[in-house]
Amino acid sequence: MPTETQKLHSNEGLKEASNFLRGTILEGLADSSTGALSSDDQKLTKFHGTYLQDDRDVRSERRKKKLDKAYSFMVRIGLPGGICTPEQWLTVDRLVEYTSYQTIKLSTRQAFQLHGVIKSNLKSTIKTINEAMMTTLAACGDDNRNVIANPNPHQSHIHRQMQAVVESVSAHLKPKTRAYSEIWLDGEPVASYPAAEDEEPLYGRTYLPRKFKIAFAVPPVNDVDVFTNCLGFIAIVEGGKLTGFNISVGGGMGMTHGKPATFPRLGDVMAFCTVDQVLEVAESIVTVQRDFGDRVDRSHARFKYTVDDHGVDWIRQETETRLGYALGEPREFEFTSMGDRYGWVEGADGKHHLTLFLESGRVVDDKRGPLRTGLREIAKVHRGDFRLTANQNLIIAQVAAEDRAVIDALVEKYRLDAYRRISGLRRNQVSCVALPTCGLALAESERYLPILLSELEVILDELGLSQDEIVIRSTGCPNGCARPYVAEIALVGRSPGKYNLYLGGGFNGQRMNKLYRSSLEHEQIIEALRPILAHYAKERLPGEHFGDFTIRQAYVKASGNGSDFHQNVDEAALVR
């Protein structure tokens, strides 16, 4: 909490004065003289699930012609646990017809993103989303974001029970302001959430210091990267029954180049709670961050810094004080991977589930195939549901045995069967959007990573490693949207065409990587990785993962957590 001499960040005053997130958004939407909104309203609309962006590919050309930026909005649709119906998929598919990019984007938080929505279409887009029983509310902003969870359809009885908890936590932590309904829905209730009111019993007038992220994981699969979240719930299954959750606190990926006071951090396992206690635990921990998070320095405002500053024991004590009871001690669990399980798998209830590979989560008709058309046709006949994964892939879930052949035929017809052909490295790739739409991007990511992978795959094929599972991730800036700092190989944009190369993350998501080389261009990345991959092919131990090998062979030192992330970096190696 700030002292008397410290000045709160300007965003705190903006939230305080916004009349519960109203600001002058309505007036801004009515102004047809520009495709943008005022600076203050841009910050407030994030709480409503939309960002103002512009096409950076044409920014310079338009500046020369003395034209305004090519403004449009990104609209994010949060799906608790990543589940949507075929009808909801078709709604999203229709909406992208009115966007600049004609693309359904699947995010790393199991959400839909629509890029290129012009201002005049923004209200109708958000209203249509809500009419389909989805919402953009709190998909962005200083609040709890979309609650993500292991899709886990093959463990149907566990997943159903966990999904009910996920949805209750998501609904409970939504802002309650009427502003969303007034601005976007003409006063109608927000889809699938409690009636709004002109107060915020949980958040107060200034909401949280920064965004807050929650994930649920079911061992042995850590596909949600639970330890990269502010708050994690790790399912404990005993005797085939879900008995409760281990609680992890203090994870988060973002940092800033050249500022060692900022760092990624993995969550610490703090305690255990029963299924019935999850909602109370989530609320209590969110209020700890509300009351003790940094509202002076936004670069120090995430929950990971609150945990790092005060310690896990203090966080537990404060949480238990608010709960009015003691939490249990953590129970044993094991994660073995953080990737998706491709292809068909049969669930305990006899339903079948097909996981598809969608590179960078981009669903579009392009040279790779008519992917968007194919998924539209599948949605028209599918009688189950769709599940977005945190690795930007898609599960066609709850398929009856008699319907498998129909789904398979459509998958093959529309070239959605890439998962059968791609390398192990490509199967385990994640990237952020970066250019041209992200205003924070310093370098390419989604458009660059496939190019790099194609060249690395030639090397892997020569070395006999083409089907080895190696986790690689790329981001256009250090904010970490693709969770790069837990990857075995990571590229983080430093400047146009240059990347920091990280090595040594844990295959199960329980160890961060370490900076290996700084500011590398494309050919330098290839040349840096080639001998390491060759060494790995020749001298790895049985079952040894690439990240473990790079540490054992001293390419990087094992990374610490929190502020230790920046320690013990071989500065001489960075310039070799």
GUMISE-443954 format. One record per residue (C-alpha): x, y, z negated; residue in three letters; residue number from 0. Coordinates in steps of 0.001 Angstrom, whole numbers, padded with zeros to 6 digits. Layout:
X Y Z ALA NUM
...
***
This chain:
000000 000000 000000 MET 0
001313 003525 000766 PRO 1
002774 005744 -001913 THR 2
001613 009324 -002432 GLU 3
004464 010654 -000297 THR 4
003868 008308 002652 GLN 5
001689 009354 005549 LYS 6
-000682 006764 006947 LEU 7
-000318 005837 010599 HIS 8
-002533 007935 012867 SER 9
-004576 004855 013803 ASN 10
-005817 004672 010228 GLU 11
-007309 008153 010473 GLY 12
-008787 007301 013858 LEU 13
-010559 004239 012453 LYS 14
-011736 006187 009406 GLU 15
-013276 008909 011570 ALA 16
-014687 006581 014239 SER 17
-018054 006028 012525 ASN 18
-017492 002289 012463 PHE 19
-015883 002015 015910 LEU 20
-018244 004319 017812 ARG 21
-015902 007213 018509 GLY 22
-016916 008880 021764 THR 23
-017004 005658 023775 ILE 24
-020539 006233 025078 LEU 25
-019636 009701 026299 GLU 26
-016479 008369 027919 GLY 27
-018353 005659 029775 LEU 28
-020728 008295 031166 ALA 29
-017855 010436 032513 ASP 30
-017572 009551 036213 SER 31
-014687 011953 036864 SER 32
-012106 009353 035796 THR 33
-011765 005594 035632 GLY 34
-010160 005875 032209 ALA 35
-011221 006686 028656 LEU 36
-009674 009089 026155 SER 37
-006620 007908 024223 SER 38
-008604 007522 021001 ASP 39
-011417 005614 022671 ASP 40
-008909 003294 024348 GLN 41
-007802 002233 020873 LYS 42
-011365 001790 019644 LEU 43
-012549 -000230 022633 THR 44
-009975 -002876 021731 LYS 45
-012225 -003810 018792 PHE 46
-014998 -004276 021355 HIS 47
-012825 -006705 023337 GLY 48
-011506 -004612 026208 THR 49
-008238 -002899 027141 TYR 50
-007696 -000117 029663 LEU 51
-005034 -001159 032188 GLN 52
-003770 -000036 035569 ASP 53
-002235 -001797 038560 ASP 54
001488 -001182 038057 ARG 55
002276 -002539 041513 ASP 56
000774 000614 043046 VAL 57
001533 003086 040269 ARG 58
004565 004656 041974 SER 59
002862 004929 045361 GLU 60
-000199 006581 043857 ARG 61
001968 009006 041895 ARG 62
003661 010105 045106 LYS 63
000256 010766 046638 LYS 64
-000762 012695 043504 LYS 65
-003492 010161 042811 LEU 66
-004639 008992 039411 ASP 67
-003505 005539 038250 LYS 68
-005522 002580 039562 ALA 69
-007390 002137 036292 TYR 70
-009456 -000894 035362 SER 71
-010278 -002838 032220 PHE 72
-009328 -006255 030928 MET 73
-012305 -007885 029211 VAL 74
-011587 -010727 026792 ARG 75
-014228 -013283 025804 ILE 76
-013465 -015098 022555 GLY 77
-014548 -018740 022371 LEU 78
-014194 -020196 018850 PRO 79
-012247 -023408 019277 GLY 80
-012131 -022791 023040 GLY 81
-015476 -024471 023812 ILE 82
-017936 -023280 026449 CYS 83
-020848 -024806 028321 THR 84
-020913 -025306 032087 PRO 85
-023536 -022568 032273 GLU 86
-021212 -020165 030468 GLN 87
-018383 -021096 032835 TRP 88
-020621 -020263 035787 LEU 89
-021489 -016897 034222 THR 90
-017804 -016025 033930 VAL 91
-017225 -017240 037494 ASP 92
-019951 -014907 038780 ARG 93
-018557 -011955 036829 LEU 94
-015095 -012225 038369 VAL 95
-016687 -011555 041762 GLU 96
-016937 -007953 040560 TYR 97
-013294 -007659 039500 THR 98
-010198 -006608 041424 SER 99
-008367 -009913 041000 TYR 100
-011139 -012505 041554 GLN 101
-009536 -014563 038807 THR 102
-010634 -016358 035662 ILE 103
-007690 -016163 033288 LYS 104
-007411 -018632 030399 LEU 105
-005467 -017092 027527 SER 106
-003178 -018652 024933 THR 107
-005923 -018040 022358 ARG 108
-008542 -020166 024096 GLN 109
-010277 -017104 025506 ALA 110
-011387 -015961 028942 PHE 111
-009799 -012810 030320 GLN 112
-011288 -010856 033217 LEU 113
-008783 -008451 034737 HIS 114
-009765 -005603 037022 GLY 115
-013194 -004581 035699 VAL 116
-013864 -000971 036762 ILE 117
-015408 001419 034274 LYS 118
-018769 001628 036002 SER 119
-019133 -002163 035680 ASN 120
-017836 -002447 032126 LEU 121
-021134 -002233 030236 LYS 122
-023007 -004586 032569 SER 123
-020135 -007089 032347 THR 124
-020129 -007122 028543 ILE 125
-023911 -007257 028402 LYS 126
-024013 -010248 030768 THR 127
-021406 -012021 028641 ILE 128
-023574 -011602 025551 ASN 129
-026701 -012731 027370 GLU 130
-024818 -015982 028027 ALA 131
-024318 -016398 024243 MET 132
-020670 -015356 024279 MET 133
-019147 -012145 022987 THR 134
-016140 -009885 023377 THR 135
-016523 -008461 019860 LEU 136
-013200 -008573 017952 ALA 137
-011417 -010296 020818 ALA 138
-008872 -007471 020375 CYS 139
-008271 -004795 017713 GLY 140
-007260 -004622 014052 ASP 141
-009488 -007481 012952 ASP 142
-009572 -011244 013014 ASN 143
-009159 -012395 016623 ARG 144
-010594 -015504 018257 ASN 145
-010238 -018500 015932 VAL 146
-008460 -021261 017822 ILE 147
-008463 -024996 017217 ALA 148
-007134 -028275 018558 ASN 149
-009720 -029319 021190 PRO 150
-009170 -032939 020101 ASN 151
-012197 -034405 021911 PRO 152
-011065 -038022 021596 HIS 153
-011385 -037778 017794 GLN 154
-015025 -036808 018157 SER 155
-016126 -037233 014538 HIS 156
-013184 -035174 013225 ILE 157
-013557 -032524 015907 HIS 158
-017284 -031993 015352 ARG 159
-016760 -031432 011645 GLN 160
-013791 -029129 012192 MET 161
-015505 -027175 014971 GLN 162
-018408 -026371 012645 ALA 163
-015897 -024887 010192 VAL 164
-014149 -022965 012989 VAL 165
-017422 -021407 014109 GLU 166
-018422 -020460 010565 SER 167
-015066 -018759 009932 VAL 168
-015283 -016944 013266 SER 169
-018797 -015646 012597 ALA 170
-018042 -014669 009006 HIS 171
-014992 -012591 009925 LEU 172
-016634 -010659 012790 LYS 173
-017080 -006903 012272 PRO 174
-020664 -006091 011255 LYS 175
-020932 -002583 012753 THR 176
-023942 -001784 014958 ARG 177
-021624 000117 017294 ALA 178
-021040 -002873 019557 TYR 179
-024765 -003478 019987 SER 180
-025524 000209 020564 GLU 181
-022797 000770 023153 ILE 182
-022975 -002421 025197 TRP 183
-026290 -004157 024492 LEU 184
-028801 -001303 024263 ASP 185
-029323 -002140 020621 GLY 186
-029945 -005871 021067 GLU 187
-028334 -008283 018541 PRO 188
-024830 -009563 019203 VAL 189
-024903 -013061 020678 ALA 190
-024693 -015868 018114 SER 191
-023595 -013619 015238 TYR 192
-025453 -012178 012229 PRO 193
-027377 -008920 012549 ALA 194
-025107 -005894 012556 ALA 195
-025226 -003159 009951 GLU 196
-023769 000273 009386 ASP 197
-021108 -000833 006951 GLU 198
-018261 -003296 006814 GLU 199
-018511 -005343 003594 PRO 200
-015318 -007224 004422 LEU 201
-013202 -004777 006422 TYR 202
-014217 -001360 005138 GLY 203
-013995 001771 007286 ARG 204
-010398 001175 008377 THR 205
-010546 -002573 009129 TYR 206
-007165 -004373 008972 LEU 207
-003695 -002837 009326 PRO 208
-003117 -004900 012495 ARG 209
-004555 -007920 014293 LYS 210
-005035 -011165 012376 PHE 211
-004889 -014667 013882 LYS 212
-006217 -017992 012575 ILE 213
-005662 -021493 013966 ALA 214
-006838 -025001 013063 PHE 215
-004650 -027993 013954 ALA 216
-005146 -031750 013732 VAL 217
-001884 -033718 013363 PRO 218
-000036 -035213 015083 PRO 219
-000748 -032659 017850 VAL 220
000266 -029055 017222 ASN 221
-001012 -027691 020538 ASP 222
-002271 -024509 018863 VAL 223
001183 -023733 017407 ASP 224
-000444 -023397 014016 VAL 225
002697 -021960 012357 PHE 226
002755 -018967 014719 THR 227
-000554 -017765 013271 ASN 228
-001166 -015437 010350 CYS 229
-003274 -018141 008732 LEU 230
-003278 -021811 009631 GLY 231
-005421 -024744 008567 PHE 232
-003815 -028173 009105 ILE 233
-006361 -030984 008985 ALA 234
-005695 -033770 006512 ILE 235
-007374 -036952 007683 VAL 236
-007395 -039807 005180 GLU 237
-009112 -043113 005795 GLY 238
-010476 -041749 009069 GLY 239
-012216 -038876 007276 LYS 240
-011461 -035154 007195 LEU 241
-010730 -034484 003528 THR 242
-009497 -030910 003785 GLY 243
-006744 -028678 005113 PHE 244
-003231 -027625 004245 ASN 245
-003020 -023837 004357 ILE 246
-000105 -022092 006079 SER 247
000466 -018347 005822 VAL 248
002671 -015725 007421 GLY 249
003230 -016763 011034 GLY 250
003512 -014332 013932 GLY 251
005513 -013960 017137 MET 252
006021 -010292 017982 GLY 253
009194 -008256 017592 MET 254
010925 -005305 019270 THR 255
014244 -005447 021117 HIS 256
017027 -003758 019173 GLY 257
015037 -003498 015937 LYS 258
016151 -006263 013564 PRO 259
013554 -005161 011009 ALA 260
011023 -006736 013364 THR 261
011088 -010491 013865 PHE 262
008992 -013559 014658 PRO 263
008170 -015782 011738 ARG 264
006749 -019259 011192 LEU 265
004061 -019761 008597 GLY 266
004816 -021468 005289 ASP 267
002626 -024303 004035 VAL 268
001190 -022821 000837 MET 269
-001562 -025045 -000564 ALA 270
-004438 -027420 000145 PHE 271
-008162 -026735 000191 CYS 272
-011236 -028857 000736 THR 273
-013475 -028453 003759 VAL 274
-016062 -026620 001663 ASP 275
-013458 -024099 000474 GLN 276
-012167 -023009 003897 VAL 277
-014518 -020051 004367 LEU 278
-013732 -018603 000942 GLU 279
-010008 -019144 001463 VAL 280
-010046 -017437 004866 ALA 281
-011923 -014431 003512 GLU 282
-009687 -014114 000459 SER 283
-006475 -014208 002488 ILE 284
-007837 -011702 004998 VAL 285
-008668 -009337 002123 THR 286
-005148 -009725 000734 VAL 287
-003849 -008448 004061 GLN 288
-006517 -005736 004120 ARG 289
-005398 -004450 000724 ASP 290
-001623 -004978 000892 PHE 291
-000744 -004838 004599 GLY 292
001381 -001883 005741 ASP 293
-000795 000996 006990 ARG 294
002147 003381 007375 VAL 295
004402 001538 009854 ASP 296
002470 -000468 012476 ARG 297
005639 -002320 013461 SER 298
005616 -003723 009918 HIS 299
001852 -004164 009588 ALA 300
001277 -007815 010533 ARG 301
000518 -010333 007792 PHE 302
003859 -012073 008376 LYS 303
005606 -009024 006896 TYR 304
003234 -008949 003915 THR 305
004145 -012586 003231 VAL 306
007845 -011965 003865 ASP 307
007876 -008943 001541 ASP 308
005909 -010437 -001355 HIS 309
006703 -014142 -001035 GLY 310
004453 -017157 -000583 VAL 311
004029 -017735 -004326 ASP 312
002679 -014204 -004766 TRP 313
000300 -014643 -001821 ILE 314
-001003 -017867 -003364 ARG 315
-001454 -016267 -006773 GLN 316
-003294 -013292 -005309 GLU 317
-005491 -015589 -003211 THR 318
-006379 -017782 -006186 GLU 319
-007217 -014713 -008260 THR 320
-009710 -013632 -005621 ARG 321
-011100 -017151 -005284 LEU 322
-011467 -017652 -009015 GLY 323
-009990 -021149 -008861 TYR 324
-006692 -022904 -008170 ALA 325
-005881 -024441 -004816 LEU 326
-004462 -027936 -004447 GLY 327
-000904 -028876 -003581 GLU 328
-000090 -029497 000105 PRO 329
-000497 -033035 001370 ARG 330
001662 -035037 003750 GLU 331
001262 -034575 007495 PHE 332
003358 -034946 010654 GLU 333
003372 -033122 013985 PHE 334
004994 -034827 016958 THR 335
004350 -032397 019830 SER 336
002793 -029072 020804 MET 337
001865 -029945 024373 GLY 338
-001424 -030963 025993 ASP 339
-002405 -034544 026756 ARG 340
-003064 -034663 030511 TYR 341
-005367 -037014 032369 GLY 342
-008278 -039067 031104 TRP 343
-008730 -040238 027533 VAL 344
-011700 -042038 026013 GLU 345
-013070 -040797 022721 GLY 346
-014274 -042785 019747 ALA 347
-017868 -042144 020821 ASP 348
-017368 -043586 024313 GLY 349
-017263 -040195 026045 LYS 350
-014398 -039437 028441 HIS 351
-012255 -036297 028615 HIS 352
-010002 -035058 031419 LEU 353
-007243 -032493 030785 THR 354
-006220 -030497 033855 LEU 355
-003036 -028494 034382 PHE 356
-003770 -024871 035310 LEU 357
-000496 -023026 035786 GLU 358
-000425 -019980 033483 SER 359
-004170 -020426 032991 GLY 360
-004952 -018691 036296 ARG 361
-008110 -019990 037951 VAL 362
-008161 -018567 041463 VAL 363
-008423 -019755 045037 ASP 364
-004925 -019339 046470 ASP 365
-002110 -021267 048151 LYS 366
-002118 -023795 045316 ARG 367
-005672 -024779 046199 GLY 368
-009314 -023726 045817 PRO 369
-009119 -024102 042043 LEU 370
-011833 -021628 041153 ARG 371
-014208 -023061 043743 THR 372
-013480 -026564 042488 GLY 373
-014211 -025760 038851 LEU 374
-017383 -023956 039910 ARG 375
-018554 -027096 041695 GLU 376
-017653 -029240 038684 ILE 377
-019573 -026874 036389 ALA 378
-022670 -027317 038555 LYS 379
-022781 -031079 037911 VAL 380
-020976 -031477 034570 HIS 381
-023220 -032541 031672 ARG 382
-020677 -032113 028885 GLY 383
-018621 -029068 027960 ASP 384
-015362 -027320 028845 PHE 385
-012532 -026778 026362 ARG 386
-009820 -024204 026897 LEU 387
-006495 -025216 025369 THR 388
-004008 -022910 023681 ALA 389
-001525 -023904 026391 ASN 390
-003745 -022312 029079 GLN 391
-005089 -025604 030398 ASN 392
-008626 -026968 030607 LEU 393
-010369 -030086 029321 ILE 394
-013473 -031329 031106 ILE 395
-014957 -032904 028001 ALA 396
-017851 -035144 027012 GLN 397
-018067 -036947 030354 VAL 398
-020286 -040026 030396 ALA 399
-018616 -043134 031837 ALA 400
-020991 -043148 034795 GLU 401
-020019 -039558 035674 ASP 402
-016242 -040071 035810 ARG 403
-016161 -040947 039489 ALA 404
-018042 -037768 040425 VAL 405
-015648 -035602 038419 ILE 406
-012594 -037402 039807 ASP 407
-013793 -036916 043378 ALA 408
-014227 -033176 042856 LEU 409
-010854 -032886 041118 VAL 410
-009148 -034519 044098 GLU 411
-011166 -032622 046730 LYS 412
-010284 -029242 045267 TYR 413
-006643 -030054 044437 ARG 414
-007125 -029849 040702 LEU 415
-005016 -032999 040202 ASP 416
-001635 -031252 039934 ALA 417
-001095 -032847 036520 TYR 418
-000390 -036133 038338 ARG 419
002522 -034709 040344 ARG 420
004309 -032004 038370 ILE 421
007509 -032296 036362 SER 422
007685 -032676 032606 GLY 423
009120 -029173 032396 LEU 424
006208 -027641 034318 ARG 425
003679 -029601 032250 ARG 426
005046 -027833 029183 ASN 427
005225 -024247 030483 GLN 428
003330 -021241 029150 VAL 429
003620 -017645 030314 SER 430
002009 -014309 029609 CYS 431
000348 -012143 032279 VAL 432
002982 -009354 032258 ALA 433
003086 -007376 035523 LEU 434
001125 -005908 037183 PRO 435
-001602 -005406 034560 THR 436
000072 -005407 031136 CYS 437
001269 -001957 030144 GLY 438
003839 -003417 027742 LEU 439
005638 -005658 030243 ALA 440
009332 -004950 030785 LEU 441
009762 -007746 033343 ALA 442
007762 -010293 035318 GLU 443
006544 -013438 033577 SER 444
003593 -015284 035114 GLU 445
004736 -014425 038643 ARG 446
008370 -015293 037868 TYR 447
008265 -018498 035829 LEU 448
006987 -020764 038669 PRO 449
009862 -019567 040862 ILE 450
012387 -020403 038162 LEU 451
010758 -023768 037502 LEU 452
010964 -024746 041173 SER 453
014730 -024224 041141 GLU 454
015202 -025947 037799 LEU 455
013168 -028911 039020 GLU 456
015729 -029536 041769 VAL 457
018423 -029751 039104 ILE 458
016284 -031935 036832 LEU 459
015542 -034301 039698 ASP 460
019260 -034673 040450 GLU 461
019895 -035442 036773 LEU 462
017043 -037924 036434 GLY 463
015169 -035641 034057 LEU 464
012177 -034712 036191 SER 465
009652 -036383 033879 GLN 466
011278 -035462 030592 ASP 467
009068 -033314 028377 GLU 468
010858 -029993 027780 ILE 469
008955 -026958 026483 VAL 470
009669 -023720 028378 ILE 471
007896 -020398 027883 ARG 472
008185 -016926 029333 SER 473
007045 -013449 028313 THR 474
007520 -010093 029983 GLY 475
008300 -008370 026687 CYS 476
009256 -009345 023120 PRO 477
005696 -009199 021726 ASN 478
005421 -012948 022147 GLY 479
001943 -013546 023606 CYS 480
003067 -016883 025089 ALA 481
004637 -017912 021758 ARG 482
008163 -018028 023243 PRO 483
010131 -018150 020003 TYR 484
009139 -021753 019251 VAL 485
009939 -023065 022757 ALA 486
012934 -025262 023502 GLU 487
013773 -022848 026345 ILE 488
012391 -019312 026340 ALA 489
012755 -016256 028534 LEU 490
011852 -012879 027086 VAL 491
011787 -009856 029373 GLY 492
014430 -007264 028610 ARG 493
014190 -004978 031643 SER 494
013106 -005404 035286 PRO 495
014591 -008698 036512 GLY 496
016504 -009356 033276 LYS 497
015686 -011736 030432 TYR 498
016999 -012850 027085 ASN 499
017478 -016624 027055 LEU 500
016586 -018507 023871 TYR 501
017306 -022161 023109 LEU 502
016668 -024641 020329 GLY 503
012991 -024476 019405 GLY 504
011417 -027577 017920 GLY 505
009359 -029842 020174 PHE 506
006699 -030041 017456 ASN 507
006488 -026269 016914 GLY 508
008095 -026317 013467 GLN 509
011397 -024599 014288 ARG 510
012111 -021326 016058 MET 511
014738 -020984 018730 ASN 512
017817 -018756 018824 LYS 513
019145 -016156 021239 LEU 514
021705 -017794 023560 TYR 515
022363 -015151 026232 ARG 516
021133 -011609 026689 SER 517
019978 -009678 029788 SER 518
020398 -012443 032361 LEU 519
019244 -012160 035945 GLU 520
017731 -015086 037847 HIS 521
020941 -016697 039117 GLU 522
022588 -016241 035733 GLN 523
019699 -018082 034062 ILE 524
020139 -020992 036463 ILE 525
023885 -021094 035911 GLU 526
023470 -020894 032148 ALA 527
021013 -023790 032018 LEU 528
022568 -026082 034642 ARG 529
025533 -027371 032556 PRO 530
023411 -027696 029413 ILE 531
020838 -029810 031233 LEU 532
023645 -031932 032716 ALA 533
025168 -032380 029262 HIS 534
021748 -033330 027896 TYR 535
021231 -035938 030618 ALA 536
024604 -037507 029861 LYS 537
024902 -037385 026074 GLU 538
021462 -037133 024489 ARG 539
020561 -039637 021815 LEU 540
017631 -042034 022292 PRO 541
014413 -040057 021872 GLY 542
016278 -036791 021290 GLU 543
014431 -033684 022449 HIS 544
016189 -030920 024345 PHE 545
015841 -028339 021581 GLY 546
017366 -030701 019015 ASP 547
020215 -031499 021428 PHE 548
021158 -027824 021911 THR 549
021546 -027457 018162 ILE 550
023430 -030721 017655 ARG 551
025837 -029733 020427 GLN 552
026228 -026213 018947 ALA 553
024894 -024263 021931 TYR 554
022914 -022362 019302 VAL 555
022686 -022534 015551 LYS 556
019506 -023709 013886 ALA 557
017233 -020729 013443 SER 558
016113 -019506 010066 GLY 559
012688 -018060 009377 ASN 560
011572 -014469 009068 GLY 561
014375 -011918 009026 SER 562
016888 -014804 009241 ASP 563
015835 -015167 012888 PHE 564
018385 -012510 013843 HIS 565
021210 -013878 011694 GLN 566
024109 -016081 012780 ASN 567
023857 -015144 016447 VAL 568
027180 -015570 018228 ASP 569
027567 -012016 019576 GLU 570
030550 -012999 021730 ALA 571
028499 -015703 023433 ALA 572
025875 -013175 024461 LEU 573
028268 -011414 026821 VAL 574
030144 -014429 028221 ARG 575
***
